[in-house]
Each structure stands twice: as structure tokens, then as C-alpha cells.
């Protein structure tokens, strides 16, 4: 592809994908807003204790979706349809198996998990009610993430966006009804969030109903080799989400011991706002991923390098804009979730926001590098970066600052970890990652297989 074509497709994909990921992040943010209005600081603390579970559930969905979608995009046009169907089918089989494990945990071990997450007697009942409901609806979250990723790789970013926005709108309405009209409390907030992915799946069903989809579920295509490839390419997504969950657990542990439940509520505001702002860069990296994989399949080295350059510039521009908005509107953002006017909560959250969000530019660049390594089929590099920016650096840094009782250090833990990881990413990118010199196709038919499609409907 020439540069103008790459640039046009880049902005098209990232626009729709950023809107989609922002819509997904709204699931939790809307819960945070309504819970803050209905249940105050204790409700915020209970919600924040449950956030790691969302990280784990979404992590498995993203691993299978991004890994499977990347493989699908690399193979499409070079292999028979049966091979791309094999990728999708194996991803769905794995998603269903993992979903059952989450549901069993919700049925039999939800109280133990709530205790393990750190809930004390003040917030235990609210946290347990929310957690159990979310675990029972895990299949909807995982399948929603999986199909979203495949649709973006199947030239349907608009419909994927429509599904996400539809589910987010439903979440707003249901949160209001369940919490304020029906008085269902935390269980109502959880139920509203859990119904939302079904709306998304129903809207995305248009992709299948019209016959536009280039991937199909087949029951005779189970393949350990295919699943191994999917997991390898998507593992960095799981590691990122798992690390995020571990980071929240560690932050809850140290902040509770330094600032109490009010501190956890403040961190809950920061963490939920971080989900929204990081969704911008998740959308950017997810939007560029299909294009990188396509250029990889076409062996277009010049195009790949140009795509990386404009991705990096875009990430930096978005980061500067986002941090500027946070600094200018810090008080207003915190006040949205501090309906009771708790002055201590307001002070903790405002101070934390300004320090914590310094991580934005470093995180944006790391997200681009991770997708680049994955598209170049260098999963070990992607996994290393994902681990470094998560548990491997954040956990020891957090405990070091905790030992010195440095609240400022705790808020700066994420920026420092992302900055150090960026150094590693840069070294790998410029001195190690040379994928085109050793490029080998897994499939090399004499001529590419041309798959016809009906006219695009959306």
C-alpha cells in the first residue's frame, strides 16, 4: 500500500476502534458514577476491590480475540477458508471453556475470592454481591471481546463500534433503573453491566446475518496447533490485563494501610478514570493491529515502518492532549464521583490524579511497540514488555515506596514503570526486531486465494 492509503485506513480504523474501547471502558465508569451517587465512598471502595476480576475476565477475552484476530488477518488471502475458520473456531472453544471456569468460581468460591481481594466487614456484602454477579456472566464478556476483535480484523470496525456504543447506552439506562428505581444496590449495578454485552453481541449479529463474515464456527476443526498459535500471539493482552489486576490488588493493599478506606475510594476514582483514558491508547493499538498484520502478510516493510511512525506521533499527541485535559479539569473530574462532598476524598484523588497520569505518553508508546512485536510474530518480546509494565516493575516499586511511607511515590509507581519499560521496548524495536530478514510464510500456495465478499452493508 502507498502512504496515502495507509494513512487513510489508519485514521479510519483508529477512530472507530477508539470509540469502541471508550464505550467498553464506560461499562465500569458508569457503574462508578451511579454507585458513587447511590452508595457513597463505601460503594466506590467495594467496586474498586472487584476491578481485578474484570481485568482477568477481559484479559482472557482479549487474549483469544487479539491472538485469533491477528492470525486470521495474517492468513486471510493466502490460505483456504477452512484454515481461517479453524482459527476462529478454536478461539471460541477456548473462550467457552474458560468461561465455565469463571462461572464455577462464582457459584462456589465467590465469598472466598471477595475476602482474598481485601474486603473488610464494612464493604464485604456490597463487594461480594457485585463480584458474584460478574463471575456468573463471564461468558458474555469474553465472547463479546473475542468477536469484537475478529470483526475489526474482518473489515467491520463500524459495526463493532455500533455494538459497543449500543451496549454502553443500555448500561446507562439499566444502571439508573436498577440502582435508583428498583433499589437493587451493588447487585443492580453489576446486573446492568452484565446485561450490556448481550446488547453488543446482538448488534454485531448483523455481521453474521448478512453473510459478510469471513469467519465461521465449525465443529470439526479443533486443533492444538492452531490454539497454541492463537495463545502465543494474544498472550501479551492477557499478561497486560492480569498485571493490571495485580497492580490494583497491590495498590489496594498499600493504600488501605496508608490512607484507609477513603484512600481506596480515591484510588477507585483514579483507577476508573485511568480505564477511560487508557482506552484511548488501547483503541489506537487495537485499531492499528489489523493494518500491521495485513502489511506483515504482504511483506510490506516500508509500509510497516511508516505505519509505526504515524502511530507513535498520534500516540504522543493524544497523550499530551489527555494529560492537559486532566490537569485543567482535575477538580471537576473528582467531584463527579464525590457526591457527598468528602473533602479528604477530594484532596486525595485530585493530588493522585495529577501524579498518576504522567504515565500516559509512556504507556501510549509501549502499546504501539507491543502490537508491532506481535504483528512481526515476536510474541516473546511483546510478552516481556507486557510483564515489565505490569507486575514485574510495579509491584516491587509499590512496596519500596510503601516501605518509605511515600504517598507521592505510590502515585508515581505507574509512570516510573512505564518509563523504564519504554527503554526496553526501544532497545528491542531498534536493535533486535528485524522480522523481514527471516520472514517465512507458514503457507505458500502458488497464487493467493481470493475470497469474494458481498457489498459492505454498514
VENDA-V341428 format. One record per residue. SS is DSSP state (H for helix, E for strand, - for the rest). Layout:
# VENDA-V341428
ss = {SS | SS}
This chain:
# VENDA-V341428
ss = {- | - | H | H | H | H | H | H | H | H | H | H | H | H | H | H | H | H | H | H | H | H | H | H | H | H | H | H | H | H | H | H | H | H | H | H | H | H | H | H | H | H | H | H | H | H | H | H | H | H | H | H | H | H | H | H | H | H | H | H | H | H | H | H | H | H | H | H | H | H | H | H | H | H | H | - | - | - | - | - | H | H | H | H | H | H | H | H | H | H | H | H | H | H | H | H | H | H | H | H | H | H | H | H | H | H | H | H | - | H | H | H | H | H | H | H | - | - | - | - | - | - | - | H | H | H | H | H | H | H | H | H | H | H | H | H | - | H | H | H | H | H | H | H | H | H | H | H | H | H | H | H | H | - | - | - | H | H | H | H | H | H | H | H | H | H | H | H | H | H | H | H | H | H | H | H | H | H | H | H | H | - | - | - | H | H | H | H | H | H | H | H | H | H | H | H | H | H | H | H | H | H | H | H | H | H | H | H | H | - | - | - | - | - | - | - | - | - | - | - | - | - | - | H | H | H | H | H | H | H | H | H | H | H | H | H | H | H | H | H | H | H | H | H | H | H | H | H | H | H | H | H | H | H | H | H | H | H | H | H | H | H | H | H | H | H | H | H | H | H | H | H | H | H | H | H | H | H | H | H | H | H | H | H | H | H | H | H | H | H | H | H | H | H | H | H | H | H | - | - | H | H | H | H | H | H | H | H | H | H | H | H | H | H | H | H | H | H | H | H | H | H | H | H | H | H | H | H | - | H | H | H | H | H | H | - | - | - | - | - | - | - | H | H | H | H | H | H | H | H | H | H | H | H | H | H | H | H | H | H | H | H | H | H | H | H | H | H | H | H | H | H | H | H | H | - | - | - | H | H | H | H | H | H | H | H | H | H | H | H | H | H | H | H | H | H | H | H | H | H | H | H | H | - | - | - | H | H | H | H | H | H | H | H | H | H | H | H | H | H | H | H | H | H | H | H | H | H | H | H | H | H | - | - | H | H | H | H | - | - | - | - | - | - | - | - | - | - | - | - | - | - | - | - | - | - | - | -}
